[in-house]
Amino acid sequence: MTAGAEQAQAAPAAELRSGLTRLRELLGRPLLSYHLLLGVSALLMALGLMMVLSASSVEALQEVGDPFYWFFKQSISASLGIPIMWICSRLPVRFFRLAGYPLMALSIIGLTIVLFVGTSQLGAQRWIDLGPIYLQPSEPAKLGLLLWGADLLARKARNGRIEWRHLFIPLMPGTALMALLVMLGSDLGTTIILMAIFLALLWVVGAPLKLFGGILGVATLATIVMISTEGYRSDRIEGWLRPWANAQGTGYQAVQGQIAMGSGGWFGLGLGSSRAKWSWIPHAESDFIFAILGEELGLMGTLVVVTLFGLVGYAGLRVATRVKDPFVRLASAAAVAWITGQAIVNIGAVIGVLPITGIPLPLVSYGGSSLLPTLATLGMLLSFAKHEPGAREALAARGPGPAARALSWLGLGARGSTRRPGPPRR
């Protein structure tokens, strides 16, 4: 073999090694989690606003005479959520540890109130009617359980493990009470997400496998009871198992969602060109917005969304593994279980691999009660990402951000941001 041929064969291997080296350097950057969370959150929220406008325009025109009605309401929620996310990204870890207790208490109070004065829709009593808006207490309850449970376990964990008595008092009763209140409101989907948060907390601290088995057994029994006691839920299970056998009845929403997804093909019909949103799919702007997305943007569009949620999960788990603070590790893992788990349940229902539970797709579906706590949680993850090794130094080397520079132009910024460093202290 000639020298030229050997060099030609060695070139691809060298390029592969070079590419792997660059990838390792990229994955090792201290601000990777921070930038991923920030960028992916912005993309998902922008995509969500765009899809809410497309999916809700026909129904909004028919019901209130304004095709932009629900888009404007979602835009208001986003305009409130973005500052909340920014504020949370700048709060210290201690704030989140303390905030879990009042938020947990307020969530339980709200879930109790909704049982007596709540508004029922489609068999689920989830909302409190406040006039111009509907408040869903079960959404901030997810964040309350996450923060409260993470702080409890962080205080009691020793060498990454916990004792049985630390689970029974008070974490397990508190979680059971919240789950019971949600179940009494006939909200099976939120109950599943609360259990996912709880199990994620236990997984991080290394709870024994037999405990997971017992909890899953009780949860399965409770799910069976909920399904058997509510006729509409058993209809949903039947519609999930045999949607095409009753395409005009219990399987109608599932069938229409699958038709919409299939109609999109590889690249979709085009933004705004959905046919299913013309009163074919119920709740196209919320529970089944992923079906409209698949119809308009095609398989490629749905894969992009799945990838974005995967990146949220990767970034959150990266924070959980790189930061030594037990609370940060617990809260980050639980946040990933909440956001990605809810995305899996929603998408699984649309494509037919899971039963329909009525929970929204995070950051994409219509609903301010869901959007605001999700953005607050992502802001919390951004705050935690600053505690990764080398992250603070990298942020300091980057200098003040656009917001800080804008404030400095108005004379409101921190004057010390442009000060030259003085001599080293002795």
BELPE-V518725 format. One record per residue. N is the residue number from 1. D_FIRST is the distance of its C-alpha to the first C-alpha in Angstrom with 1 decimal. Layout:
{{N & D_FIRST} {N & D_FIRST}}
This chain:
{{1 & 0.0} {2 & 3.8} {3 & 6.7} {4 & 8.3} {5 & 6.4} {6 & 6.9} {7 & 10.3} {8 & 11.1} {9 & 10.8} {10 & 12.8} {11 & 15.4} {12 & 17.2} {13 & 17.6} {14 & 18.9} {15 & 21.3} {16 & 22.5} {17 & 23.3} {18 & 25.0} {19 & 27.0} {20 & 28.1} {21 & 29.2} {22 & 31.2} {23 & 32.7} {24 & 33.8} {25 & 35.4} {26 & 37.2} {27 & 38.5} {28 & 39.6} {29 & 41.8} {30 & 45.4} {31 & 46.8} {32 & 44.5} {33 & 47.1} {34 & 49.8} {35 & 48.0} {36 & 46.9} {37 & 50.4} {38 & 51.9} {39 & 49.6} {40 & 49.5} {41 & 53.3} {42 & 53.8} {43 & 51.6} {44 & 53.3} {45 & 56.7} {46 & 56.1} {47 & 54.7} {48 & 57.7} {49 & 60.3} {50 & 58.6} {51 & 58.7} {52 & 62.2} {53 & 63.4} {54 & 61.8} {55 & 62.8} {56 & 66.3} {57 & 67.5} {58 & 69.0} {59 & 70.8} {60 & 72.0} {61 & 73.4} {62 & 75.2} {63 & 76.6} {64 & 77.5} {65 & 77.1} {66 & 74.4} {67 & 70.7} {68 & 69.7} {69 & 72.0} {70 & 69.5} {71 & 66.8} {72 & 69.4} {73 & 70.3} {74 & 66.6} {75 & 66.1} {76 & 69.1} {77 & 67.6} {78 & 64.3} {79 & 66.1} {80 & 67.8} {81 & 64.7} {82 & 62.5} {83 & 65.0} {84 & 65.3} {85 & 61.6} {86 & 61.5} {87 & 64.5} {88 & 62.9} {89 & 59.7} {90 & 61.8} {91 & 63.9} {92 & 63.5} {93 & 62.5} {94 & 66.1} {95 & 67.5} {96 & 65.5} {97 & 66.6} {98 & 70.2} {99 & 70.0} {100 & 69.1} {101 & 72.6} {102 & 74.7} {103 & 72.2} {104 & 72.3} {105 & 76.1} {106 & 76.3} {107 & 73.9} {108 & 76.0} {109 & 79.1} {110 & 77.5} {111 & 76.4} {112 & 79.9} {113 & 81.5} {114 & 79.3} {115 & 80.7} {116 & 84.2} {117 & 83.9} {118 & 80.4} {119 & 79.6} {120 & 78.2} {121 & 75.7} {122 & 74.1} {123 & 75.5} {124 & 74.1} {125 & 76.4} {126 & 74.1} {127 & 75.6} {128 & 78.6} {129 & 80.1} {130 & 80.7} {131 & 81.8} {132 & 79.1} {133 & 76.4} {134 & 75.6} {135 & 74.5} {136 & 72.4} {137 & 72.9} {138 & 70.1} {139 & 67.4} {140 & 68.4} {141 & 69.1} {142 & 65.3} {143 & 64.9} {144 & 68.1} {145 & 66.8} {146 & 63.4} {147 & 64.9} {148 & 67.8} {149 & 65.7} {150 & 63.0} {151 & 65.6} {152 & 67.4} {153 & 64.3} {154 & 63.0} {155 & 66.4} {156 & 66.4} {157 & 62.8} {158 & 62.1} {159 & 58.6} {160 & 57.3} {161 & 59.7} {162 & 63.2} {163 & 66.2} {164 & 67.8} {165 & 70.9} {166 & 69.0} {167 & 68.0} {168 & 71.5} {169 & 73.4} {170 & 73.0} {171 & 69.6} {172 & 69.9} {173 & 73.4} {174 & 72.6} {175 & 69.6} {176 & 71.7} {177 & 74.5} {178 & 72.4} {179 & 70.6} {180 & 74.0} {181 & 75.4} {182 & 72.5} {183 & 72.8} {184 & 76.6} {185 & 75.6} {186 & 73.6} {187 & 70.3} {188 & 67.8} {189 & 64.7} {190 & 65.7} {191 & 66.6} {192 & 63.0} {193 & 61.7} {194 & 64.2} {195 & 63.0} {196 & 59.4} {197 & 60.4} {198 & 62.3} {199 & 59.5} {200 & 57.0} {201 & 59.3} {202 & 59.7} {203 & 55.9} {204 & 55.3} {205 & 57.9} {206 & 56.6} {207 & 59.5} {208 & 59.5} {209 & 58.1} {210 & 61.4} {211 & 62.9} {212 & 60.4} {213 & 61.3} {214 & 65.0} {215 & 64.7} {216 & 62.7} {217 & 65.2} {218 & 68.1} {219 & 66.3} {220 & 65.6} {221 & 69.3} {222 & 70.4} {223 & 68.2} {224 & 69.7} {225 & 73.2} {226 & 72.5} {227 & 71.2} {228 & 74.0} {229 & 76.7} {230 & 75.7} {231 & 75.7} {232 & 73.5} {233 & 70.8} {234 & 70.9} {235 & 70.7} {236 & 67.5} {237 & 66.0} {238 & 67.0} {239 & 65.6} {240 & 62.3} {241 & 62.0} {242 & 63.2} {243 & 63.1} {244 & 63.0} {245 & 65.9} {246 & 68.2} {247 & 66.5} {248 & 69.9} {249 & 71.0} {250 & 69.4} {251 & 65.8} {252 & 66.6} {253 & 64.8} {254 & 61.7} {255 & 61.5} {256 & 61.9} {257 & 59.3} {258 & 56.8} {259 & 57.8} {260 & 57.3} {261 & 53.8} {262 & 52.8} {263 & 54.2} {264 & 51.9} {265 & 48.7} {266 & 45.5} {267 & 46.9} {268 & 50.6} {269 & 53.7} {270 & 53.8} {271 & 55.7} {272 & 59.4} {273 & 58.9} {274 & 59.5} {275 & 61.9} {276 & 62.4} {277 & 64.2} {278 & 67.0} {279 & 68.9} {280 & 66.6} {281 & 65.1} {282 & 67.6} {283 & 66.7} {284 & 63.8} {285 & 63.9} {286 & 63.8} {287 & 62.8} {288 & 60.8} {289 & 59.4} {290 & 55.8} {291 & 56.7} {292 & 57.7} {293 & 54.6} {294 & 52.4} {295 & 54.4} {296 & 54.2} {297 & 50.7} {298 & 49.0} {299 & 46.5} {300 & 44.5} {301 & 47.6} {302 & 48.4} {303 & 44.9} {304 & 45.3} {305 & 48.6} {306 & 47.2} {307 & 44.4} {308 & 47.0} {309 & 49.0} {310 & 46.0} {311 & 45.4} {312 & 49.0} {313 & 48.5} {314 & 45.4} {315 & 47.2} {316 & 50.3} {317 & 48.6} {318 & 46.5} {319 & 49.9} {320 & 51.3} {321 & 48.5} {322 & 48.3} {323 & 52.0} {324 & 54.0} {325 & 57.4} {326 & 58.4} {327 & 60.3} {328 & 57.4} {329 & 55.1} {330 & 57.7} {331 & 58.7} {332 & 55.1} {333 & 54.1} {334 & 57.4} {335 & 56.9} {336 & 53.5} {337 & 55.1} {338 & 57.8} {339 & 55.9} {340 & 52.9} {341 & 55.0} {342 & 57.4} {343 & 54.7} {344 & 53.3} {345 & 56.9} {346 & 57.6} {347 & 54.4} {348 & 54.5} {349 & 58.1} {350 & 57.1} {351 & 54.2} {352 & 56.4} {353 & 54.7} {354 & 57.6} {355 & 61.3} {356 & 62.9} {357 & 64.4} {358 & 65.3} {359 & 63.4} {360 & 61.8} {361 & 58.2} {362 & 58.1} {363 & 58.2} {364 & 57.9} {365 & 61.0} {366 & 64.5} {367 & 66.7} {368 & 67.7} {369 & 68.6} {370 & 65.0} {371 & 63.4} {372 & 65.3} {373 & 64.6} {374 & 60.9} {375 & 60.6} {376 & 62.5} {377 & 60.1} {378 & 57.1} {379 & 58.9} {380 & 59.4} {381 & 55.6} {382 & 55.0} {383 & 57.5} {384 & 55.8} {385 & 52.3} {386 & 53.8} {387 & 54.1} {388 & 50.4} {389 & 49.0} {390 & 48.7} {391 & 50.1} {392 & 53.3} {393 & 51.7} {394 & 49.3} {395 & 52.3} {396 & 54.3} {397 & 51.6} {398 & 51.4} {399 & 55.1} {400 & 57.8} {401 & 56.9} {402 & 58.3} {403 & 61.4} {404 & 62.3} {405 & 61.8} {406 & 64.0} {407 & 66.7} {408 & 66.5} {409 & 67.2} {410 & 70.3} {411 & 71.3} {412 & 70.7} {413 & 67.5} {414 & 67.1} {415 & 67.9} {416 & 65.8} {417 & 62.5} {418 & 62.4} {419 & 63.8} {420 & 61.9} {421 & 61.1} {422 & 63.6} {423 & 63.3} {424 & 61.9} {425 & 64.6} {426 & 65.4}}
